């Protein structure tokens, strides 16, 4: 199993259940802005979750993550460049 990496996504707020940091798994971070949800993976937590069997997929790819995010109720998920996503916030969340 390879080490995880950071993946960043945007998802639509429309049609999705309202989510907040309290009900998002620890291996994901969630932000919201005028463009919708901003999501990114936390590699250190992903690696542990995969070892413990909390994450069912073996491949650490954007398509696997999109499927996982859809299973959590996110809609219209699009991978984005993490640099661009964090740049607008000055690299802080």
PDB file as gemmi writes it, atoms N, CA and C in Angstrom:
CRYST1    1.000    1.000    1.000  90.00  90.00  90.00 P 1                      
ATOM      1  N   UNK A   1       0.856  -1.180   0.000  1.00  0.00           N  
ATOM      2  CA  UNK A   1       0.000   0.000   0.000  1.00  0.00           C  
ATOM      3  C   UNK A   1       0.898   1.237   0.000  1.00  0.00           C  
ATOM      4  N   UNK A   2       0.638   2.129  -0.914  1.00  0.00           N  
ATOM      5  CA  UNK A   2       1.433   3.347  -1.000  1.00  0.00           C  
ATOM      6  C   UNK A   2       0.903   4.399  -0.035  1.00  0.00           C  
ATOM      7  N   UNK A   3       1.774   5.340   0.283  1.00  0.00           N  
ATOM      8  CA  UNK A   3       1.353   6.444   1.151  1.00  0.00           C  
ATOM      9  C   UNK A   3       0.375   7.333   0.409  1.00  0.00           C  
ATOM     10  N   UNK A   4      -0.580   7.867   1.159  1.00  0.00           N  
ATOM     11  CA  UNK A   4      -1.578   8.755   0.569  1.00  0.00           C  
ATOM     12  C   UNK A   4      -0.980  10.097   0.193  1.00  0.00           C  
ATOM     13  N   UNK A   5      -1.704  10.817  -0.588  1.00  0.00           N  
ATOM     14  CA  UNK A   5      -1.311  12.173  -0.944  1.00  0.00           C  
ATOM     15  C   UNK A   5      -2.530  13.072  -0.811  1.00  0.00           C  
ATOM     16  N   UNK A   6      -2.307  14.356  -0.881  1.00  0.00           N  
ATOM     17  CA  UNK A   6      -3.419  15.295  -0.770  1.00  0.00           C  
ATOM     18  C   UNK A   6      -4.132  15.382  -2.112  1.00  0.00           C  
ATOM     19  N   UNK A   7      -5.447  15.199  -2.068  1.00  0.00           N  
ATOM     20  CA  UNK A   7      -6.308  15.419  -3.224  1.00  0.00           C  
ATOM     21  C   UNK A   7      -7.298  16.503  -2.848  1.00  0.00           C  
ATOM     22  N   UNK A   8      -7.592  17.374  -3.776  1.00  0.00           N  
ATOM     23  CA  UNK A   8      -8.524  18.472  -3.525  1.00  0.00           C  
ATOM     24  C   UNK A   8      -9.686  18.397  -4.512  1.00  0.00           C  
ATOM     25  N   UNK A   9     -10.872  18.743  -3.998  1.00  0.00           N  
ATOM     26  CA  UNK A   9     -12.089  18.657  -4.798  1.00  0.00           C  
ATOM     27  C   UNK A   9     -13.007  19.820  -4.478  1.00  0.00           C  
ATOM     28  N   UNK A  10     -13.876  20.113  -5.416  1.00  0.00           N  
ATOM     29  CA  UNK A  10     -15.010  21.003  -5.189  1.00  0.00           C  
ATOM     30  C   UNK A  10     -16.255  20.168  -5.393  1.00  0.00           C  
ATOM     31  N   UNK A  11     -17.296  20.506  -4.634  1.00  0.00           N  
ATOM     32  CA  UNK A  11     -18.579  19.819  -4.775  1.00  0.00           C  
ATOM     33  C   UNK A  11     -19.687  20.846  -4.631  1.00  0.00           C  
ATOM     34  N   UNK A  12     -20.787  20.566  -5.268  1.00  0.00           N  
ATOM     35  CA  UNK A  12     -21.932  21.473  -5.240  1.00  0.00           C  
ATOM     36  C   UNK A  12     -22.629  21.421  -3.886  1.00  0.00           C  
ATOM     37  N   UNK A  13     -23.075  22.578  -3.431  1.00  0.00           N  
ATOM     38  CA  UNK A  13     -23.898  22.641  -2.215  1.00  0.00           C  
ATOM     39  C   UNK A  13     -25.354  22.339  -2.542  1.00  0.00           C  
ATOM     40  N   UNK A  14     -25.728  22.533  -3.797  1.00  0.00           N  
ATOM     41  CA  UNK A  14     -27.118  22.325  -4.202  1.00  0.00           C  
ATOM     42  C   UNK A  14     -27.450  20.842  -4.212  1.00  0.00           C  
ATOM     43  N   UNK A  15     -28.571  20.507  -3.610  1.00  0.00           N  
ATOM     44  CA  UNK A  15     -29.032  19.131  -3.601  1.00  0.00           C  
ATOM     45  C   UNK A  15     -28.315  18.230  -2.619  1.00  0.00           C  
ATOM     46  N   UNK A  16     -27.293  18.728  -1.962  1.00  0.00           N  
ATOM     47  CA  UNK A  16     -26.568  17.920  -0.980  1.00  0.00           C  
ATOM     48  C   UNK A  16     -27.110  18.216   0.410  1.00  0.00           C  
ATOM     49  N   UNK A  17     -27.028  17.215   1.263  1.00  0.00           N  
ATOM     50  CA  UNK A  17     -27.377  17.458   2.659  1.00  0.00           C  
ATOM     51  C   UNK A  17     -26.372  18.445   3.217  1.00  0.00           C  
ATOM     52  N   UNK A  18     -26.837  19.324   4.063  1.00  0.00           N  
ATOM     53  CA  UNK A  18     -25.905  20.277   4.669  1.00  0.00           C  
ATOM     54  C   UNK A  18     -24.912  19.518   5.536  1.00  0.00           C  
ATOM     55  N   UNK A  19     -23.652  19.671   5.225  1.00  0.00           N  
ATOM     56  CA  UNK A  19     -22.598  18.984   5.952  1.00  0.00           C  
ATOM     57  C   UNK A  19     -21.771  20.009   6.699  1.00  0.00           C  
ATOM     58  N   UNK A  20     -21.162  19.574   7.773  1.00  0.00           N  
ATOM     59  CA  UNK A  20     -20.231  20.431   8.495  1.00  0.00           C  
ATOM     60  C   UNK A  20     -19.084  19.569   8.990  1.00  0.00           C  
ATOM     61  N   UNK A  21     -18.088  20.198   9.575  1.00  0.00           N  
ATOM     62  CA  UNK A  21     -16.906  19.461  10.013  1.00  0.00           C  
ATOM     63  C   UNK A  21     -17.226  18.406  11.060  1.00  0.00           C  
ATOM     64  N   UNK A  22     -18.354  18.532  11.751  1.00  0.00           N  
ATOM     65  CA  UNK A  22     -18.719  17.563  12.775  1.00  0.00           C  
ATOM     66  C   UNK A  22     -19.142  16.216  12.222  1.00  0.00           C  
ATOM     67  N   UNK A  23     -19.607  16.154  10.989  1.00  0.00           N  
ATOM     68  CA  UNK A  23     -20.036  14.866  10.445  1.00  0.00           C  
ATOM     69  C   UNK A  23     -19.272  14.461   9.186  1.00  0.00           C  
ATOM     70  N   UNK A  24     -18.054  14.936   9.060  1.00  0.00           N  
ATOM     71  CA  UNK A  24     -17.171  14.552   7.963  1.00  0.00           C  
ATOM     72  C   UNK A  24     -16.069  13.677   8.557  1.00  0.00           C  
ATOM     73  N   UNK A  25     -15.750  12.547   7.926  1.00  0.00           N  
ATOM     74  CA  UNK A  25     -14.699  11.672   8.463  1.00  0.00           C  
ATOM     75  C   UNK A  25     -13.384  12.423   8.659  1.00  0.00           C  
ATOM     76  N   UNK A  26     -12.587  11.965   9.601  1.00  0.00           N  
ATOM     77  CA  UNK A  26     -11.330  12.622   9.951  1.00  0.00           C  
ATOM     78  C   UNK A  26     -10.304  12.674   8.845  1.00  0.00           C  
ATOM     79  N   UNK A  27     -10.466  11.856   7.825  1.00  0.00           N  
ATOM     80  CA  UNK A  27      -9.501  11.862   6.729  1.00  0.00           C  
ATOM     81  C   UNK A  27      -9.833  12.897   5.665  1.00  0.00           C  
ATOM     82  N   UNK A  28     -10.889  13.677   5.903  1.00  0.00           N  
ATOM     83  CA  UNK A  28     -11.272  14.757   4.988  1.00  0.00           C  
ATOM     84  C   UNK A  28     -11.361  16.073   5.733  1.00  0.00           C  
ATOM     85  N   UNK A  29     -11.015  17.146   5.065  1.00  0.00           N  
ATOM     86  CA  UNK A  29     -11.255  18.494   5.583  1.00  0.00           C  
ATOM     87  C   UNK A  29     -12.289  19.145   4.680  1.00  0.00           C  
ATOM     88  N   UNK A  30     -13.126  19.958   5.296  1.00  0.00           N  
ATOM     89  CA  UNK A  30     -14.245  20.560   4.579  1.00  0.00           C  
ATOM     90  C   UNK A  30     -14.240  22.063   4.769  1.00  0.00           C  
ATOM     91  N   UNK A  31     -14.394  22.777   3.680  1.00  0.00           N  
ATOM     92  CA  UNK A  31     -14.580  24.217   3.700  1.00  0.00           C  
ATOM     93  C   UNK A  31     -15.752  24.547   2.790  1.00  0.00           C  
ATOM     94  N   UNK A  32     -16.307  25.727   2.964  1.00  0.00           N  
ATOM     95  CA  UNK A  32     -17.424  26.155   2.123  1.00  0.00           C  
ATOM     96  C   UNK A  32     -17.175  27.600   1.714  1.00  0.00           C  
ATOM     97  N   UNK A  33     -17.404  27.890   0.444  1.00  0.00           N  
ATOM     98  CA  UNK A  33     -17.369  29.269  -0.014  1.00  0.00           C  
ATOM     99  C   UNK A  33     -18.433  29.444  -1.086  1.00  0.00           C  
ATOM    100  N   UNK A  34     -18.408  30.552  -1.775  1.00  0.00           N  
ATOM    101  CA  UNK A  34     -19.436  30.850  -2.764  1.00  0.00           C  
ATOM    102  C   UNK A  34     -19.441  29.857  -3.928  1.00  0.00           C  
ATOM    103  N   UNK A  35     -18.347  29.115  -4.110  1.00  0.00           N  
ATOM    104  CA  UNK A  35     -18.281  28.138  -5.199  1.00  0.00           C  
ATOM    105  C   UNK A  35     -18.805  26.761  -4.785  1.00  0.00           C  
ATOM    106  N   UNK A  36     -19.051  26.560  -3.519  1.00  0.00           N  
ATOM    107  CA  UNK A  36     -19.532  25.268  -3.028  1.00  0.00           C  
ATOM    108  C   UNK A  36     -18.620  24.715  -1.955  1.00  0.00           C  
ATOM    109  N   UNK A  37     -18.692  23.404  -1.784  1.00  0.00           N  
ATOM    110  CA  UNK A  37     -17.827  22.741  -0.812  1.00  0.00           C  
ATOM    111  C   UNK A  37     -16.417  22.639  -1.366  1.00  0.00           C  
ATOM    112  N   UNK A  38     -15.432  22.812  -0.487  1.00  0.00           N  
ATOM    113  CA  UNK A  38     -14.037  22.569  -0.802  1.00  0.00           C  
ATOM    114  C   UNK A  38     -13.614  21.407   0.088  1.00  0.00           C  
ATOM    115  N   UNK A  39     -13.086  20.366  -0.509  1.00  0.00           N  
ATOM    116  CA  UNK A  39     -12.693  19.180   0.238  1.00  0.00           C  
ATOM    117  C   UNK A  39     -11.260  18.822  -0.089  1.00  0.00           C  
ATOM    118  N   UNK A  40     -10.538  18.346   0.913  1.00  0.00           N  
ATOM    119  CA  UNK A  40      -9.203  17.840   0.646  1.00  0.00           C  
ATOM    120  C   UNK A  40      -8.903  16.720   1.624  1.00  0.00           C  
ATOM    121  N   UNK A  41      -8.057  15.801   1.172  1.00  0.00           N  
ATOM    122  CA  UNK A  41      -7.719  14.634   1.969  1.00  0.00           C  
ATOM    123  C   UNK A  41      -6.565  14.961   2.910  1.00  0.00           C  
ATOM    124  N   UNK A  42      -6.502  14.241   4.024  1.00  0.00           N  
ATOM    125  CA  UNK A  42      -5.427  14.388   5.006  1.00  0.00           C  
ATOM    126  C   UNK A  42      -4.618  13.088   4.957  1.00  0.00           C  
ATOM    127  N   UNK A  43      -3.486  13.082   4.228  1.00  0.00           N  
ATOM    128  CA  UNK A  43      -2.767  11.834   3.962  1.00  0.00           C  
ATOM    129  C   UNK A  43      -2.402  11.020   5.199  1.00  0.00           C  
ATOM    130  N   UNK A  44      -1.973  11.675   6.264  1.00  0.00           N  
ATOM    131  CA  UNK A  44      -1.568  10.947   7.462  1.00  0.00           C  
ATOM    132  C   UNK A  44      -2.736  10.173   8.061  1.00  0.00           C  
ATOM    133  N   UNK A  45      -3.919  10.764   8.034  1.00  0.00           N  
ATOM    134  CA  UNK A  45      -5.108  10.106   8.577  1.00  0.00           C  
ATOM    135  C   UNK A  45      -5.613   9.049   7.595  1.00  0.00           C  
ATOM    136  N   UNK A  46      -5.511   9.325   6.302  1.00  0.00           N  
ATOM    137  CA  UNK A  46      -5.915   8.357   5.274  1.00  0.00           C  
ATOM    138  C   UNK A  46      -5.115   7.066   5.432  1.00  0.00           C  
ATOM    139  N   UNK A  47      -3.810   7.190   5.605  1.00  0.00           N  
ATOM    140  CA  UNK A  47      -2.960   6.004   5.731  1.00  0.00           C  
ATOM    141  C   UNK A  47      -3.382   5.142   6.916  1.00  0.00           C  
ATOM    142  N   UNK A  48      -3.639   5.757   8.057  1.00  0.00           N  
ATOM    143  CA  UNK A  48      -4.061   5.017   9.250  1.00  0.00           C  
ATOM    144  C   UNK A  48      -5.442   4.405   9.037  1.00  0.00           C  
ATOM    145  N   UNK A  49      -6.363   5.166   8.465  1.00  0.00           N  
ATOM    146  CA  UNK A  49      -7.721   4.663   8.225  1.00  0.00           C  
ATOM    147  C   UNK A  49      -7.700   3.456   7.287  1.00  0.00           C  
ATOM    148  N   UNK A  50      -6.844   3.488   6.305  1.00  0.00           N  
ATOM    149  CA  UNK A  50      -6.738   2.349   5.381  1.00  0.00           C  
ATOM    150  C   UNK A  50      -6.151   1.137   6.088  1.00  0.00           C  
ATOM    151  N   UNK A  51      -5.146   1.336   6.929  1.00  0.00           N  
ATOM    152  CA  UNK A  51      -4.566   0.221   7.683  1.00  0.00           C  
ATOM    153  C   UNK A  51      -5.585  -0.412   8.620  1.00  0.00           C  
ATOM    154  N   UNK A  52      -6.439   0.408   9.223  1.00  0.00           N  
ATOM    155  CA  UNK A  52      -7.448  -0.083  10.164  1.00  0.00           C  
ATOM    156  C   UNK A  52      -8.699  -0.612   9.469  1.00  0.00           C  
ATOM    157  N   UNK A  53      -8.778  -0.453   8.166  1.00  0.00           N  
ATOM    158  CA  UNK A  53      -9.926  -0.945   7.420  1.00  0.00           C  
ATOM    159  C   UNK A  53     -11.111   0.004   7.384  1.00  0.00           C  
ATOM    160  N   UNK A  54     -10.930   1.229   7.845  1.00  0.00           N  
ATOM    161  CA  UNK A  54     -12.025   2.206   7.832  1.00  0.00           C  
ATOM    162  C   UNK A  54     -12.289   2.741   6.425  1.00  0.00           C  
ATOM    163  N   UNK A  55     -11.285   2.707   5.575  1.00  0.00           N  
ATOM    164  CA  UNK A  55     -11.442   3.069   4.164  1.00  0.00           C  
ATOM    165  C   UNK A  55     -11.339   1.789   3.354  1.00  0.00           C  
ATOM    166  N   UNK A  56     -12.344   1.520   2.562  1.00  0.00           N  
ATOM    167  CA  UNK A  56     -12.452   0.245   1.867  1.00  0.00           C  
ATOM    168  C   UNK A  56     -11.660   0.154   0.566  1.00  0.00           C  
ATOM    169  N   UNK A  57     -11.286   1.274  -0.033  1.00  0.00           N  
ATOM    170  CA  UNK A  57     -10.612   1.182  -1.330  1.00  0.00           C  
ATOM    171  C   UNK A  57      -9.101   1.139  -1.165  1.00  0.00           C  
ATOM    172  N   UNK A  58      -8.462   0.423  -2.079  1.00  0.00           N  
ATOM    173  CA  UNK A  58      -7.014   0.239  -2.032  1.00  0.00           C  
ATOM    174  C   UNK A  58      -6.259   1.270  -2.859  1.00  0.00           C  
ATOM    175  N   UNK A  59      -6.851   1.715  -3.951  1.00  0.00           N  
ATOM    176  CA  UNK A  59      -6.190   2.660  -4.845  1.00  0.00           C  
ATOM    177  C   UNK A  59      -6.381   4.087  -4.340  1.00  0.00           C  
ATOM    178  N   UNK A  60      -5.305   4.814  -4.245  1.00  0.00           N  
ATOM    179  CA  UNK A  60      -5.354   6.212  -3.823  1.00  0.00           C  
ATOM    180  C   UNK A  60      -5.358   7.076  -5.083  1.00  0.00           C  
ATOM    181  N   UNK A  61      -6.528   7.152  -5.727  1.00  0.00           N  
ATOM    182  CA  UNK A  61      -6.654   7.894  -6.982  1.00  0.00           C  
ATOM    183  C   UNK A  61      -7.822   8.866  -6.883  1.00  0.00           C  
ATOM    184  N   UNK A  62      -7.812   9.925  -7.681  1.00  0.00           N  
ATOM    185  CA  UNK A  62      -8.943  10.860  -7.659  1.00  0.00           C  
ATOM    186  C   UNK A  62     -10.283  10.182  -7.944  1.00  0.00           C  
ATOM    187  N   UNK A  63     -10.318   9.227  -8.871  1.00  0.00           N  
ATOM    188  CA  UNK A  63     -11.599   8.577  -9.186  1.00  0.00           C  
ATOM    189  C   UNK A  63     -12.131   7.773  -8.003  1.00  0.00           C  
ATOM    190  N   UNK A  64     -11.257   7.117  -7.249  1.00  0.00           N  
ATOM    191  CA  UNK A  64     -11.696   6.395  -6.044  1.00  0.00           C  
ATOM    192  C   UNK A  64     -12.221   7.377  -5.001  1.00  0.00           C  
ATOM    193  N   UNK A  65     -11.544   8.505  -4.871  1.00  0.00           N  
ATOM    194  CA  UNK A  65     -11.996   9.510  -3.906  1.00  0.00           C  
ATOM    195  C   UNK A  65     -13.338  10.107  -4.315  1.00  0.00           C  
ATOM    196  N   UNK A  66     -13.532  10.335  -5.592  1.00  0.00           N  
ATOM    197  CA  UNK A  66     -14.821  10.869  -6.055  1.00  0.00           C  
ATOM    198  C   UNK A  66     -15.938   9.893  -5.710  1.00  0.00           C  
ATOM    199  N   UNK A  67     -15.713   8.613  -5.932  1.00  0.00           N  
ATOM    200  CA  UNK A  67     -16.719   7.604  -5.565  1.00  0.00           C  
ATOM    201  C   UNK A  67     -16.994   7.630  -4.070  1.00  0.00           C  
ATOM    202  N   UNK A  68     -15.947   7.760  -3.276  1.00  0.00           N  
ATOM    203  CA  UNK A  68     -16.108   7.815  -1.822  1.00  0.00           C  
ATOM    204  C   UNK A  68     -16.895   9.062  -1.408  1.00  0.00           C  
ATOM    205  N   UNK A  69     -16.562  10.202  -1.993  1.00  0.00           N  
ATOM    206  CA  UNK A  69     -17.271  11.440  -1.660  1.00  0.00           C  
ATOM    207  C   UNK A  69     -18.738  11.363  -2.063  1.00  0.00           C  
ATOM    208  N   UNK A  70     -19.021  10.743  -3.195  1.00  0.00           N  
ATOM    209  CA  UNK A  70     -20.417  10.553  -3.605  1.00  0.00           C  
ATOM    210  C   UNK A  70     -21.163   9.688  -2.597  1.00  0.00           C  
ATOM    211  N   UNK A  71     -20.488   8.684  -2.046  1.00  0.00           N  
ATOM    212  CA  UNK A  71     -21.132   7.821  -1.048  1.00  0.00           C  
ATOM    213  C   UNK A  71     -21.430   8.574   0.244  1.00  0.00           C  
ATOM    214  N   UNK A  72     -20.721   9.678   0.472  1.00  0.00           N  
ATOM    215  CA  UNK A  72     -20.971  10.519   1.651  1.00  0.00           C  
ATOM    216  C   UNK A  72     -22.055  11.562   1.395  1.00  0.00           C  
ATOM    217  N   UNK A  73     -22.540  11.642   0.157  1.00  0.00           N  
ATOM    218  CA  UNK A  73     -23.632  12.553  -0.162  1.00  0.00           C  
ATOM    219  C   UNK A  73     -23.250  13.798  -0.929  1.00  0.00           C  
ATOM    220  N   UNK A  74     -21.981  13.938  -1.302  1.00  0.00           N  
ATOM    221  CA  UNK A  74     -21.565  15.095  -2.085  1.00  0.00           C  
ATOM    222  C   UNK A  74     -21.995  14.916  -3.535  1.00  0.00           C  
ATOM    223  N   UNK A  75     -22.283  16.037  -4.199  1.00  0.00           N  
ATOM    224  CA  UNK A  75     -22.764  16.024  -5.587  1.00  0.00           C  
ATOM    225  C   UNK A  75     -21.845  16.863  -6.474  1.00  0.00           C  
ATOM    226  N   UNK A  76     -21.827  16.543  -7.753  1.00  0.00           N  
ATOM    227  CA  UNK A  76     -21.066  17.309  -8.756  1.00  0.00           C  
ATOM    228  C   UNK A  76     -19.625  17.547  -8.306  1.00  0.00           C  
ATOM    229  N   UNK A  77     -18.925  16.484  -8.011  1.00  0.00           N  
ATOM    230  CA  UNK A  77     -17.560  16.559  -7.486  1.00  0.00           C  
ATOM    231  C   UNK A  77     -16.574  16.718  -8.634  1.00  0.00           C  
ATOM    232  N   UNK A  78     -15.676  17.688  -8.473  1.00  0.00           N  
ATOM    233  CA  UNK A  78     -14.672  17.971  -9.487  1.00  0.00           C  
ATOM    234  C   UNK A  78     -13.303  18.045  -8.827  1.00  0.00           C  
ATOM    235  N   UNK A  79     -12.312  17.306  -9.333  1.00  0.00           N  
ATOM    236  CA  UNK A  79     -10.959  17.465  -8.806  1.00  0.00           C  
ATOM    237  C   UNK A  79     -10.419  18.844  -9.187  1.00  0.00           C  
ATOM    238  N   UNK A  80      -9.687  19.455  -8.277  1.00  0.00           N  
ATOM    239  CA  UNK A  80      -9.087  20.765  -8.541  1.00  0.00           C  
ATOM    240  C   UNK A  80      -7.631  20.750  -8.092  1.00  0.00           C  
ATOM    241  N   UNK A  81      -6.875  21.672  -8.614  1.00  0.00           N  
ATOM    242  CA  UNK A  81      -5.482  21.840  -8.210  1.00  0.00           C  
ATOM    243  C   UNK A  81      -5.456  22.383  -6.781  1.00  0.00           C  
ATOM    244  N   UNK A  82      -4.784  21.674  -5.889  1.00  0.00           N  
ATOM    245  CA  UNK A  82      -4.748  22.096  -4.485  1.00  0.00           C  
ATOM    246  C   UNK A  82      -4.100  23.471  -4.327  1.00  0.00           C  
ATOM    247  N   UNK A  83      -3.067  23.736  -5.116  1.00  0.00           N  
ATOM    248  CA  UNK A  83      -2.412  25.040  -5.035  1.00  0.00           C  
ATOM    249  C   UNK A  83      -3.385  26.171  -5.296  1.00  0.00           C  
ATOM    250  N   UNK A  84      -4.204  26.016  -6.317  1.00  0.00           N  
ATOM    251  CA  UNK A  84      -5.181  27.059  -6.648  1.00  0.00           C  
ATOM    252  C   UNK A  84      -6.227  27.202  -5.550  1.00  0.00           C  
ATOM    253  N   UNK A  85      -6.643  26.082  -4.984  1.00  0.00           N  
ATOM    254  CA  UNK A  85      -7.662  26.133  -3.944  1.00  0.00           C  
ATOM    255  C   UNK A  85      -7.142  26.835  -2.692  1.00  0.00           C  
ATOM    256  N   UNK A  86      -5.921  26.508  -2.282  1.00  0.00           N  
ATOM    257  CA  UNK A  86      -5.371  27.104  -1.072  1.00  0.00           C  
ATOM    258  C   UNK A  86      -4.850  28.515  -1.297  1.00  0.00           C  
ATOM    259  N   UNK A  87      -4.460  28.828  -2.522  1.00  0.00           N  
ATOM    260  CA  UNK A  87      -3.922  30.149  -2.836  1.00  0.00           C  
ATOM    261  C   UNK A  87      -4.910  31.259  -2.499  1.00  0.00           C  
ATOM    262  N   UNK A  88      -6.180  31.021  -2.777  1.00  0.00           N  
ATOM    263  CA  UNK A  88      -7.182  32.054  -2.514  1.00  0.00           C  
ATOM    264  C   UNK A  88      -7.376  32.304  -1.022  1.00  0.00           C  
ATOM    265  N   UNK A  89      -6.937  31.380  -0.190  1.00  0.00           N  
ATOM    266  CA  UNK A  89      -7.057  31.531   1.262  1.00  0.00           C  
ATOM    267  C   UNK A  89      -5.714  31.824   1.918  1.00  0.00           C  
ATOM    268  N   UNK A  90      -4.700  32.087   1.141  1.00  0.00           N  
ATOM    269  CA  UNK A  90      -3.386  32.335   1.714  1.00  0.00           C  
ATOM    270  C   UNK A  90      -2.815  31.092   2.368  1.00  0.00           C  
ATOM    271  N   UNK A  91      -3.192  29.914   1.866  1.00  0.00           N  
ATOM    272  CA  UNK A  91      -2.721  28.621   2.350  1.00  0.00           C  
ATOM    273  C   UNK A  91      -3.115  28.333   3.788  1.00  0.00           C  
ATOM    274  N   UNK A  92      -4.190  28.945   4.263  1.00  0.00           N  
ATOM    275  CA  UNK A  92      -4.626  28.665   5.637  1.00  0.00           C  
ATOM    276  C   UNK A  92      -6.107  28.362   5.670  1.00  0.00           C  
ATOM    277  N   UNK A  93      -6.488  27.429   6.520  1.00  0.00           N  
ATOM    278  CA  UNK A  93      -7.884  27.093   6.746  1.00  0.00           C  
ATOM    279  C   UNK A  93      -8.110  26.955   8.216  1.00  0.00           C  
TER     280      UNK A  93                                                      
END                                                                             
